[in-house]
Amino acid sequence: MRETDIIELIKEKYNSFTRLQKVVAHYVLEKTDSIVFSSLDRVASEIGVSTTTVIRFARCLGFAGYSEMQE
């Protein structure tokens, strides 16, 4: 998936996100380039949420998990 595709997907689903998913969404939109190189633990730590929240966010977008979203 291209970077522009994930940005559009986030914008499309934004209103259905929980409060914490919106926090993750903002981070992903701001740091799309660095997500590719950051571990799940690092991203969760930088955002201030649990790794589970990041994984649930990725799944909400239709990915199997964080690793698939990174690709």
PyMOL Python script that loads the backbone (N, CA, C, O; Angstrom):
from pymol import cmd

cmd.read_pdbstr("""\
ATOM      1  N   MET A   1       0.851  -1.175   0.000  1.00  0.00           N
ATOM      2  CA  MET A   1       0.000   0.000   0.000  1.00  0.00           C
ATOM      3  C   MET A   1       0.895   1.235   0.000  1.00  0.00           C
ATOM      4  O   MET A   1       1.890   1.296   0.723  1.00  0.00           O
ATOM      5  N   ARG A   2       0.540   2.189  -0.797  1.00  0.00           N
ATOM      6  CA  ARG A   2       1.306   3.437  -0.859  1.00  0.00           C
ATOM      7  C   ARG A   2       0.956   4.345   0.313  1.00  0.00           C
ATOM      8  O   ARG A   2      -0.104   4.223   0.927  1.00  0.00           O
ATOM      9  N   GLU A   3       1.872   5.252   0.601  1.00  0.00           N
ATOM     10  CA  GLU A   3       1.682   6.202   1.693  1.00  0.00           C
ATOM     11  C   GLU A   3       0.386   6.993   1.523  1.00  0.00           C
ATOM     12  O   GLU A   3      -0.346   7.204   2.490  1.00  0.00           O
ATOM     13  N   THR A   4       0.108   7.427   0.308  1.00  0.00           N
ATOM     14  CA  THR A   4      -1.110   8.206   0.077  1.00  0.00           C
ATOM     15  C   THR A   4      -2.359   7.374   0.324  1.00  0.00           C
ATOM     16  O   THR A   4      -3.388   7.902   0.745  1.00  0.00           O
ATOM     17  N   ASP A   5      -2.269   6.069   0.062  1.00  0.00           N
ATOM     18  CA  ASP A   5      -3.420   5.193   0.290  1.00  0.00           C
ATOM     19  C   ASP A   5      -3.763   5.096   1.771  1.00  0.00           C
ATOM     20  O   ASP A   5      -4.936   5.156   2.140  1.00  0.00           O
ATOM     21  N   ILE A   6      -2.747   4.944   2.626  1.00  0.00           N
ATOM     22  CA  ILE A   6      -3.025   4.820   4.057  1.00  0.00           C
ATOM     23  C   ILE A   6      -3.542   6.146   4.615  1.00  0.00           C
ATOM     24  O   ILE A   6      -4.387   6.155   5.510  1.00  0.00           O
ATOM     25  N   ILE A   7      -3.044   7.247   4.097  1.00  0.00           N
ATOM     26  CA  ILE A   7      -3.536   8.557   4.533  1.00  0.00           C
ATOM     27  C   ILE A   7      -5.015   8.705   4.180  1.00  0.00           C
ATOM     28  O   ILE A   7      -5.811   9.156   5.004  1.00  0.00           O
ATOM     29  N   GLU A   8      -5.377   8.332   2.977  1.00  0.00           N
ATOM     30  CA  GLU A   8      -6.784   8.396   2.558  1.00  0.00           C
ATOM     31  C   GLU A   8      -7.655   7.453   3.380  1.00  0.00           C
ATOM     32  O   GLU A   8      -8.780   7.797   3.742  1.00  0.00           O
ATOM     33  N   LEU A   9      -7.137   6.272   3.673  1.00  0.00           N
ATOM     34  CA  LEU A   9      -7.878   5.300   4.473  1.00  0.00           C
ATOM     35  C   LEU A   9      -8.133   5.840   5.873  1.00  0.00           C
ATOM     36  O   LEU A   9      -9.234   5.692   6.404  1.00  0.00           O
ATOM     37  N   ILE A  10      -7.139   6.457   6.467  1.00  0.00           N
ATOM     38  CA  ILE A  10      -7.307   7.050   7.805  1.00  0.00           C
ATOM     39  C   ILE A  10      -8.343   8.162   7.765  1.00  0.00           C
ATOM     40  O   ILE A  10      -9.207   8.232   8.639  1.00  0.00           O
ATOM     41  N   LYS A  11      -8.268   9.026   6.772  1.00  0.00           N
ATOM     42  CA  LYS A  11      -9.233  10.125   6.658  1.00  0.00           C
ATOM     43  C   LYS A  11     -10.654   9.593   6.465  1.00  0.00           C
ATOM     44  O   LYS A  11     -11.612  10.135   7.017  1.00  0.00           O
ATOM     45  N   GLU A  12     -10.774   8.534   5.682  1.00  0.00           N
ATOM     46  CA  GLU A  12     -12.084   7.936   5.405  1.00  0.00           C
ATOM     47  C   GLU A  12     -12.709   7.344   6.662  1.00  0.00           C
ATOM     48  O   GLU A  12     -13.919   7.455   6.857  1.00  0.00           O
ATOM     49  N   LYS A  13     -11.908   6.718   7.514  1.00  0.00           N
ATOM     50  CA  LYS A  13     -12.428   6.015   8.689  1.00  0.00           C
ATOM     51  C   LYS A  13     -12.335   6.826   9.976  1.00  0.00           C
ATOM     52  O   LYS A  13     -12.775   6.365  11.029  1.00  0.00           O
ATOM     53  N   TYR A  14     -11.772   8.021   9.905  1.00  0.00           N
ATOM     54  CA  TYR A  14     -11.465   8.807  11.101  1.00  0.00           C
ATOM     55  C   TYR A  14     -12.656   8.957  12.054  1.00  0.00           C
ATOM     56  O   TYR A  14     -12.494   8.786  13.262  1.00  0.00           O
ATOM     57  N   ASN A  15     -13.809   9.264  11.552  1.00  0.00           N
ATOM     58  CA  ASN A  15     -14.978   9.503  12.420  1.00  0.00           C
ATOM     59  C   ASN A  15     -15.429   8.269  13.183  1.00  0.00           C
ATOM     60  O   ASN A  15     -16.138   8.389  14.182  1.00  0.00           O
ATOM     61  N   SER A  16     -15.031   7.084  12.731  1.00  0.00           N
ATOM     62  CA  SER A  16     -15.424   5.860  13.423  1.00  0.00           C
ATOM     63  C   SER A  16     -14.394   5.420  14.465  1.00  0.00           C
ATOM     64  O   SER A  16     -14.625   4.445  15.181  1.00  0.00           O
ATOM     65  N   PHE A  17     -13.258   6.124  14.563  1.00  0.00           N
ATOM     66  CA  PHE A  17     -12.206   5.753  15.507  1.00  0.00           C
ATOM     67  C   PHE A  17     -12.592   6.106  16.932  1.00  0.00           C
ATOM     68  O   PHE A  17     -13.348   7.045  17.181  1.00  0.00           O
ATOM     69  N   THR A  18     -12.050   5.327  17.860  1.00  0.00           N
ATOM     70  CA  THR A  18     -12.176   5.666  19.278  1.00  0.00           C
ATOM     71  C   THR A  18     -11.232   6.835  19.563  1.00  0.00           C
ATOM     72  O   THR A  18     -10.446   7.224  18.699  1.00  0.00           O
ATOM     73  N   ARG A  19     -11.307   7.382  20.746  1.00  0.00           N
ATOM     74  CA  ARG A  19     -10.447   8.501  21.134  1.00  0.00           C
ATOM     75  C   ARG A  19      -8.970   8.127  20.992  1.00  0.00           C
ATOM     76  O   ARG A  19      -8.184   8.900  20.444  1.00  0.00           O
ATOM     77  N   LEU A  20      -8.596   6.962  21.477  1.00  0.00           N
ATOM     78  CA  LEU A  20      -7.190   6.554  21.385  1.00  0.00           C
ATOM     79  C   LEU A  20      -6.775   6.235  19.949  1.00  0.00           C
ATOM     80  O   LEU A  20      -5.634   6.488  19.562  1.00  0.00           O
ATOM     81  N   GLN A  21      -7.680   5.692  19.172  1.00  0.00           N
ATOM     82  CA  GLN A  21      -7.367   5.439  17.763  1.00  0.00           C
ATOM     83  C   GLN A  21      -7.123   6.748  17.025  1.00  0.00           C
ATOM     84  O   GLN A  21      -6.295   6.803  16.116  1.00  0.00           O
ATOM     85  N   LYS A  22      -7.842   7.806  17.410  1.00  0.00           N
ATOM     86  CA  LYS A  22      -7.612   9.118  16.804  1.00  0.00           C
ATOM     87  C   LYS A  22      -6.237   9.654  17.177  1.00  0.00           C
ATOM     88  O   LYS A  22      -5.589  10.315  16.366  1.00  0.00           O
ATOM     89  N   VAL A  23      -5.788   9.375  18.395  1.00  0.00           N
ATOM     90  CA  VAL A  23      -4.445   9.775  18.814  1.00  0.00           C
ATOM     91  C   VAL A  23      -3.404   9.071  17.945  1.00  0.00           C
ATOM     92  O   VAL A  23      -2.449   9.693  17.481  1.00  0.00           O
ATOM     93  N   VAL A  24      -3.598   7.775  17.729  1.00  0.00           N
ATOM     94  CA  VAL A  24      -2.690   7.010  16.873  1.00  0.00           C
ATOM     95  C   VAL A  24      -2.762   7.535  15.441  1.00  0.00           C
ATOM     96  O   VAL A  24      -1.734   7.677  14.778  1.00  0.00           O
ATOM     97  N   ALA A  25      -3.945   7.818  14.976  1.00  0.00           N
ATOM     98  CA  ALA A  25      -4.126   8.324  13.610  1.00  0.00           C
ATOM     99  C   ALA A  25      -3.355   9.619  13.399  1.00  0.00           C
ATOM    100  O   ALA A  25      -2.686   9.784  12.379  1.00  0.00           O
ATOM    101  N   HIS A  26      -3.442  10.531  14.347  1.00  0.00           N
ATOM    102  CA  HIS A  26      -2.712  11.800  14.237  1.00  0.00           C
ATOM    103  C   HIS A  26      -1.205  11.548  14.142  1.00  0.00           C
ATOM    104  O   HIS A  26      -0.508  12.167  13.337  1.00  0.00           O
ATOM    105  N   TYR A  27      -0.721  10.638  14.969  1.00  0.00           N
ATOM    106  CA  TYR A  27       0.706  10.317  14.950  1.00  0.00           C
ATOM    107  C   TYR A  27       1.107   9.739  13.596  1.00  0.00           C
ATOM    108  O   TYR A  27       2.109  10.149  13.009  1.00  0.00           O
ATOM    109  N   VAL A  28       0.326   8.791  13.108  1.00  0.00           N
ATOM    110  CA  VAL A  28       0.640   8.157  11.824  1.00  0.00           C
ATOM    111  C   VAL A  28       0.611   9.190  10.699  1.00  0.00           C
ATOM    112  O   VAL A  28       1.475   9.171   9.823  1.00  0.00           O
ATOM    113  N   LEU A  29      -0.355  10.073  10.713  1.00  0.00           N
ATOM    114  CA  LEU A  29      -0.438  11.098   9.674  1.00  0.00           C
ATOM    115  C   LEU A  29       0.758  12.054   9.723  1.00  0.00           C
ATOM    116  O   LEU A  29       1.250  12.498   8.686  1.00  0.00           O
ATOM    117  N   GLU A  30       1.211  12.361  10.923  1.00  0.00           N
ATOM    118  CA  GLU A  30       2.341  13.284  11.078  1.00  0.00           C
ATOM    119  C   GLU A  30       3.686  12.622  10.797  1.00  0.00           C
ATOM    120  O   GLU A  30       4.618  13.278  10.332  1.00  0.00           O
ATOM    121  N   LYS A  31       3.786  11.337  11.075  1.00  0.00           N
ATOM    122  CA  LYS A  31       5.077  10.643  10.999  1.00  0.00           C
ATOM    123  C   LYS A  31       5.024   9.441  10.061  1.00  0.00           C
ATOM    124  O   LYS A  31       5.673   8.426  10.313  1.00  0.00           O
ATOM    125  N   THR A  32       4.264   9.552   8.996  1.00  0.00           N
ATOM    126  CA  THR A  32       4.081   8.424   8.079  1.00  0.00           C
ATOM    127  C   THR A  32       5.412   7.831   7.624  1.00  0.00           C
ATOM    128  O   THR A  32       5.557   6.610   7.573  1.00  0.00           O
ATOM    129  N   ASP A  33       6.374   8.670   7.298  1.00  0.00           N
ATOM    130  CA  ASP A  33       7.665   8.187   6.813  1.00  0.00           C
ATOM    131  C   ASP A  33       8.436   7.403   7.863  1.00  0.00           C
ATOM    132  O   ASP A  33       9.101   6.422   7.532  1.00  0.00           O
ATOM    133  N   SER A  34       8.362   7.814   9.116  1.00  0.00           N
ATOM    134  CA  SER A  34       9.145   7.154  10.155  1.00  0.00           C
ATOM    135  C   SER A  34       8.509   5.870  10.676  1.00  0.00           C
ATOM    136  O   SER A  34       9.194   5.047  11.284  1.00  0.00           O
ATOM    137  N   ILE A  35       7.224   5.687  10.450  1.00  0.00           N
ATOM    138  CA  ILE A  35       6.543   4.463  10.897  1.00  0.00           C
ATOM    139  C   ILE A  35       7.215   3.229  10.300  1.00  0.00           C
ATOM    140  O   ILE A  35       7.327   2.195  10.958  1.00  0.00           O
ATOM    141  N   VAL A  36       7.651   3.344   9.073  1.00  0.00           N
ATOM    142  CA  VAL A  36       8.274   2.225   8.363  1.00  0.00           C
ATOM    143  C   VAL A  36       9.482   1.693   9.123  1.00  0.00           C
ATOM    144  O   VAL A  36       9.768   0.497   9.082  1.00  0.00           O
ATOM    145  N   PHE A  37      10.186   2.574   9.813  1.00  0.00           N
ATOM    146  CA  PHE A  37      11.432   2.202  10.473  1.00  0.00           C
ATOM    147  C   PHE A  37      11.315   2.043  11.982  1.00  0.00           C
ATOM    148  O   PHE A  37      12.292   1.683  12.638  1.00  0.00           O
ATOM    149  N   SER A  38      10.151   2.300  12.538  1.00  0.00           N
ATOM    150  CA  SER A  38       9.965   2.264  13.994  1.00  0.00           C
ATOM    151  C   SER A  38       9.303   0.974  14.444  1.00  0.00           C
ATOM    152  O   SER A  38       8.385   0.469  13.797  1.00  0.00           O
ATOM    153  N   SER A  39       9.778   0.453  15.555  1.00  0.00           N
ATOM    154  CA  SER A  39       9.182  -0.756  16.120  1.00  0.00           C
ATOM    155  C   SER A  39       7.830  -0.414  16.741  1.00  0.00           C
ATOM    156  O   SER A  39       7.536   0.744  17.036  1.00  0.00           O
ATOM    157  N   LEU A  40       7.038  -1.425  16.926  1.00  0.00           N
ATOM    158  CA  LEU A  40       5.733  -1.265  17.569  1.00  0.00           C
ATOM    159  C   LEU A  40       5.903  -0.655  18.955  1.00  0.00           C
ATOM    160  O   LEU A  40       5.173   0.267  19.319  1.00  0.00           O
ATOM    161  N   ASP A  41       6.854  -1.159  19.727  1.00  0.00           N
ATOM    162  CA  ASP A  41       7.084  -0.649  21.077  1.00  0.00           C
ATOM    163  C   ASP A  41       7.463   0.832  21.064  1.00  0.00           C
ATOM    164  O   ASP A  41       6.994   1.606  21.898  1.00  0.00           O
ATOM    165  N   ARG A  42       8.303   1.213  20.125  1.00  0.00           N
ATOM    166  CA  ARG A  42       8.744   2.609  20.053  1.00  0.00           C
ATOM    167  C   ARG A  42       7.586   3.537  19.690  1.00  0.00           C
ATOM    168  O   ARG A  42       7.421   4.599  20.290  1.00  0.00           O
ATOM    169  N   VAL A  43       6.793   3.131  18.713  1.00  0.00           N
ATOM    170  CA  VAL A  43       5.656   3.950  18.295  1.00  0.00           C
ATOM    171  C   VAL A  43       4.675   4.114  19.453  1.00  0.00           C
ATOM    172  O   VAL A  43       4.241   5.226  19.751  1.00  0.00           O
ATOM    173  N   ALA A  44       4.333   3.018  20.097  1.00  0.00           N
ATOM    174  CA  ALA A  44       3.392   3.076  21.220  1.00  0.00           C
ATOM    175  C   ALA A  44       3.934   3.981  22.327  1.00  0.00           C
ATOM    176  O   ALA A  44       3.191   4.775  22.904  1.00  0.00           O
ATOM    177  N   SER A  45       5.218   3.859  22.617  1.00  0.00           N
ATOM    178  CA  SER A  45       5.851   4.678  23.653  1.00  0.00           C
ATOM    179  C   SER A  45       5.818   6.157  23.284  1.00  0.00           C
ATOM    180  O   SER A  45       5.503   6.997  24.127  1.00  0.00           O
ATOM    181  N   GLU A  46       6.140   6.483  22.037  1.00  0.00           N
ATOM    182  CA  GLU A  46       6.141   7.878  21.596  1.00  0.00           C
ATOM    183  C   GLU A  46       4.743   8.495  21.646  1.00  0.00           C
ATOM    184  O   GLU A  46       4.583   9.677  21.952  1.00  0.00           O
ATOM    185  N   ILE A  47       3.740   7.677  21.340  1.00  0.00           N
ATOM    186  CA  ILE A  47       2.363   8.175  21.342  1.00  0.00           C
ATOM    187  C   ILE A  47       1.814   8.246  22.763  1.00  0.00           C
ATOM    188  O   ILE A  47       0.994   9.108  23.082  1.00  0.00           O
ATOM    189  N   GLY A  48       2.278   7.326  23.616  1.00  0.00           N
ATOM    190  CA  GLY A  48       1.763   7.265  24.977  1.00  0.00           C
ATOM    191  C   GLY A  48       0.566   6.355  25.114  1.00  0.00           C
ATOM    192  O   GLY A  48      -0.301   6.562  25.963  1.00  0.00           O
ATOM    193  N   VAL A  49       0.531   5.331  24.254  1.00  0.00           N
ATOM    194  CA  VAL A  49      -0.552   4.337  24.308  1.00  0.00           C
ATOM    195  C   VAL A  49       0.080   2.950  24.397  1.00  0.00           C
ATOM    196  O   VAL A  49       1.296   2.802  24.281  1.00  0.00           O
ATOM    197  N   SER A  50      -0.750   1.949  24.600  1.00  0.00           N
ATOM    198  CA  SER A  50      -0.242   0.582  24.661  1.00  0.00           C
ATOM    199  C   SER A  50       0.007   0.040  23.253  1.00  0.00           C
ATOM    200  O   SER A  50      -0.529   0.552  22.270  1.00  0.00           O
ATOM    201  N   THR A  51       0.819  -0.992  23.179  1.00  0.00           N
ATOM    202  CA  THR A  51       1.059  -1.632  21.886  1.00  0.00           C
ATOM    203  C   THR A  51      -0.242  -2.221  21.345  1.00  0.00           C
ATOM    204  O   THR A  51      -0.460  -2.256  20.134  1.00  0.00           O
ATOM    205  N   THR A  52      -1.092  -2.678  22.240  1.00  0.00           N
ATOM    206  CA  THR A  52      -2.378  -3.235  21.836  1.00  0.00           C
ATOM    207  C   THR A  52      -3.222  -2.188  21.114  1.00  0.00           C
ATOM    208  O   THR A  52      -3.908  -2.510  20.144  1.00  0.00           O
ATOM    209  N   THR A  53      -3.181  -0.961  21.568  1.00  0.00           N
ATOM    210  CA  THR A  53      -3.936   0.123  20.924  1.00  0.00           C
ATOM    211  C   THR A  53      -3.456   0.336  19.499  1.00  0.00           C
ATOM    212  O   THR A  53      -4.264   0.523  18.589  1.00  0.00           O
ATOM    213  N   VAL A  54      -2.138   0.309  19.302  1.00  0.00           N
ATOM    214  CA  VAL A  54      -1.586   0.486  17.959  1.00  0.00           C
ATOM    215  C   VAL A  54      -1.990  -0.676  17.064  1.00  0.00           C
ATOM    216  O   VAL A  54      -2.339  -0.473  15.901  1.00  0.00           O
ATOM    217  N   ILE A  55      -1.947  -1.881  17.593  1.00  0.00           N
ATOM    218  CA  ILE A  55      -2.345  -3.066  16.820  1.00  0.00           C
ATOM    219  C   ILE A  55      -3.824  -2.984  16.460  1.00  0.00           C
ATOM    220  O   ILE A  55      -4.205  -3.268  15.324  1.00  0.00           O
ATOM    221  N   ARG A  56      -4.646  -2.603  17.409  1.00  0.00           N
ATOM    222  CA  ARG A  56      -6.090  -2.471  17.131  1.00  0.00           C
ATOM    223  C   ARG A  56      -6.347  -1.404  16.069  1.00  0.00           C
ATOM    224  O   ARG A  56      -7.230  -1.561  15.227  1.00  0.00           O
ATOM    225  N   PHE A  57      -5.578  -0.330  16.112  1.00  0.00           N
ATOM    226  CA  PHE A  57      -5.697   0.708  15.095  1.00  0.00           C
ATOM    227  C   PHE A  57      -5.385   0.129  13.717  1.00  0.00           C
ATOM    228  O   PHE A  57      -6.132   0.350  12.764  1.00  0.00           O
ATOM    229  N   ALA A  58      -4.298  -0.600  13.616  1.00  0.00           N
ATOM    230  CA  ALA A  58      -3.916  -1.221  12.335  1.00  0.00           C
ATOM    231  C   ALA A  58      -5.010  -2.160  11.850  1.00  0.00           C
ATOM    232  O   ALA A  58      -5.344  -2.172  10.665  1.00  0.00           O
ATOM    233  N   ARG A  59      -5.560  -2.937  12.752  1.00  0.00           N
ATOM    234  CA  ARG A  59      -6.634  -3.870  12.380  1.00  0.00           C
ATOM    235  C   ARG A  59      -7.892  -3.131  11.952  1.00  0.00           C
ATOM    236  O   ARG A  59      -8.604  -3.581  11.054  1.00  0.00           O
ATOM    237  N   CYS A  60      -8.168  -2.006  12.588  1.00  0.00           N
ATOM    238  CA  CYS A  60      -9.325  -1.183  12.226  1.00  0.00           C
ATOM    239  C   CYS A  60      -9.206  -0.691  10.782  1.00  0.00           C
ATOM    240  O   CYS A  60     -10.210  -0.503  10.096  1.00  0.00           O
ATOM    241  N   LEU A  61      -7.970  -0.488  10.335  1.00  0.00           N
ATOM    242  CA  LEU A  61      -7.731  -0.060   8.958  1.00  0.00           C
ATOM    243  C   LEU A  61      -7.773  -1.226   7.968  1.00  0.00           C
ATOM    244  O   LEU A  61      -7.716  -1.018   6.756  1.00  0.00           O
ATOM    245  N   GLY A  62      -7.874  -2.451   8.487  1.00  0.00           N
ATOM    246  CA  GLY A  62      -7.959  -3.617   7.616  1.00  0.00           C
ATOM    247  C   GLY A  62      -6.676  -4.418   7.490  1.00  0.00           C
ATOM    248  O   GLY A  62      -6.601  -5.355   6.694  1.00  0.00           O
ATOM    249  N   PHE A  63      -5.657  -4.054   8.276  1.00  0.00           N
ATOM    250  CA  PHE A  63      -4.404  -4.797   8.253  1.00  0.00           C
ATOM    251  C   PHE A  63      -4.437  -5.916   9.288  1.00  0.00           C
ATOM    252  O   PHE A  63      -5.214  -5.867  10.241  1.00  0.00           O
ATOM    253  N   ALA A  64      -3.594  -6.918   9.096  1.00  0.00           N
ATOM    254  CA  ALA A  64      -3.520  -8.018  10.056  1.00  0.00           C
ATOM    255  C   ALA A  64      -2.904  -7.558  11.376  1.00  0.00           C
ATOM    256  O   ALA A  64      -3.187  -8.123  12.432  1.00  0.00           O
ATOM    257  N   GLY A  65      -2.066  -6.532  11.305  1.00  0.00           N
ATOM    258  CA  GLY A  65      -1.410  -6.012  12.509  1.00  0.00           C
ATOM    259  C   GLY A  65      -0.486  -4.876  12.133  1.00  0.00           C
ATOM    260  O   GLY A  65      -0.523  -4.369  11.012  1.00  0.00           O
ATOM    261  N   TYR A  66       0.349  -4.478  13.091  1.00  0.00           N
ATOM    262  CA  TYR A  66       1.249  -3.349  12.891  1.00  0.00           C
ATOM    263  C   TYR A  66       2.246  -3.608  11.761  1.00  0.00           C
ATOM    264  O   TYR A  66       2.487  -2.733  10.929  1.00  0.00           O
ATOM    265  N   SER A  67       2.822  -4.807  11.734  1.00  0.00           N
ATOM    266  CA  SER A  67       3.815  -5.123  10.708  1.00  0.00           C
ATOM    267  C   SER A  67       3.262  -4.960   9.302  1.00  0.00           C
ATOM    268  O   SER A  67       3.935  -4.425   8.420  1.00  0.00           O
ATOM    269  N   GLU A  68       2.054  -5.416   9.098  1.00  0.00           N
ATOM    270  CA  GLU A  68       1.434  -5.280   7.766  1.00  0.00           C
ATOM    271  C   GLU A  68       1.156  -3.821   7.454  1.00  0.00           C
ATOM    272  O   GLU A  68       1.298  -3.400   6.306  1.00  0.00           O
ATOM    273  N   MET A  69       0.769  -3.052   8.437  1.00  0.00           N
ATOM    274  CA  MET A  69       0.528  -1.623   8.218  1.00  0.00           C
ATOM    275  C   MET A  69       1.831  -0.917   7.840  1.00  0.00           C
ATOM    276  O   MET A  69       1.825  -0.014   7.004  1.00  0.00           O
ATOM    277  N   GLN A  70       2.939  -1.319   8.447  1.00  0.00           N
ATOM    278  CA  GLN A  70       4.249  -0.720   8.138  1.00  0.00           C
ATOM    279  C   GLN A  70       4.596  -0.872   6.663  1.00  0.00           C
ATOM    280  O   GLN A  70       5.163   0.033   6.050  1.00  0.00           O
ATOM    281  N   GLU A  71       4.255  -2.008   6.111  1.00  0.00           N
ATOM    282  CA  GLU A  71       4.600  -2.295   4.706  1.00  0.00           C
ATOM    283  C   GLU A  71       3.865  -1.355   3.784  1.00  0.00           C
ATOM    284  O   GLU A  71       4.022  -1.437   2.565  1.00  0.00           O
TER     285      GLU A  71
END
""", "prot")
cmd.dss("prot")
cmd.show_as("cartoon", "prot")
cmd.util.cbc("prot")
cmd.orient("prot")
